[in-house]
Amino acid sequence: MAEAYPWQEALWQQLAGRPRHAHAYLLHGPSGIGKRALAERLMARLLCQSPAGLDACGQCKACLLLAASTHPDAFVLEPEEADKAIRVDQVRELVGFVVQTAQLGGRKVVLLEPAEAMNINASNALLKSLEEPSGDTVLLLISHQPSRLLPTIKSRCVQQACPLPSTAQSLTWLGGALPEASPEELHELLVLAGGSPLSALRLEGQGVRAQRGEVVEGVKKLLKQQVGASQLAEGWNAVPLPLLFDWFCDWAQLMLRFQLTRDEAGLGLNDMRKVVQYLAEKAPQHKVLAMQDWLLLQRQKVLNKANLNRVLLLEALLVQWASLPGPG
């Protein structure tokens, strides 16, 4: 059974308690807040033959088939490879499923994630099913970036923003998942994950704190001219590019904020506070702004999976970073 997260409880009561369901829901919000678990919980509830209150019973034939991933009236659509597009022929298969009669005599449920992975042809192929769903079919679309969806897709769904947990809820949940971690480590993980507790847990599993330590140490050595940009760029092979760009974008933003406010409480995590303050005091503001523009542009290319030369890109980043404290 899908995990139930405490910050979703009010929304769950509202969704599961509906006397009639929409034919399509768009569950949207940032990554790492449990949208997929919510969709799976709703799918189980919609397919269950004898629901126990607001949840699926977990015991009937439908629940057992779903748990075994063999329910004939459940259809899950996601990219065939991580970070790749959902193709039009995959959506055509979904459309074929939607027009069939439910084999167990109840509803059919489709779960599609992430909806923004559909290319334009796939999106257009889905529109017909969204406009005229066949029989008692419910489509559950999950999106981490709803701004990337066609307006026609969004307008045919009941759009449901999924709640973000509070910092306290996130830290409590994360503490339960990582009982060995100290409160400081949990806080640091949550900040690195942008406040998303599930992302924080995933990042911890990938060794994010060791990677962050390596990068911070490298940046400090670079500014002290103890290491060169090309040597550093080649040494950071194990650190994912999106993480690197997230961190450098964050540091540039913190510098700008300090230049405007002089507020030492807003310098970010302890590991880079002194460096951020030093750069903010030494770098002309127009250079920090230009650096931030460049970082955001490159970050978008990284997120769009552009074919980039990793080492050259990082070298360009580090050369600019090292020159920040210089004359304008």
Number of C-alpha atoms within 10 A of each C-alpha: 14 15 11 14 16 12 18 17 13 10 15 20 12 10 16 18 13 11 6 8 15 13 21 24 21 24 23 22 19 19 19 19 24 24 24 23 15 23 23 19 19 22 24 24 21 20 22 23 20 16 17 12 10 15 19 23 18 20 15 14 15 24 22 15 16 21 15 9 12 12 18 15 23 22 19 14 17 20 17 11 8 7 13 13 17 25 19 18 12 16 22 15 12 20 19 10 20 25 15 13 16 19 11 14 10 17 19 27 26 20 24 25 21 21 28 21 21 26 17 15 13 18 21 16 20 18 16 11 22 23 15 13 17 18 15 16 28 23 24 26 26 23 24 18 15 20 10 12 17 17 10 13 19 17 12 17 19 16 15 14 14 19 17 19 19 13 15 9 15 23 20 15 19 22 19 11 13 15 11 10 14 11 14 9 15 23 20 18 25 23 16 21 22 14 23 23 30 19 20 24 21 14 17 19 10 13 11 20 16 12 16 17 12 14 19 16 12 21 20 15 14 19 18 10 11 10 14 16 23 15 13 19 20 14 14 18 11 8 17 12 17 14 17 17 20 16 16 19 19 14 23 22 19 19 29 22 16 20 18 11 10 15 11 12 9 14 20 18 14 9 13 17 17 14 18 20 21 13 23 24 16 14 19 16 17 11 18 22 15 12 20 20 14 14 19 15 11 18 20 13 14 16 12 10 11 10 8 11 8 14 18 14 13 20 18 13 19 21 14 17 20 18 13 20 18 11 9 11
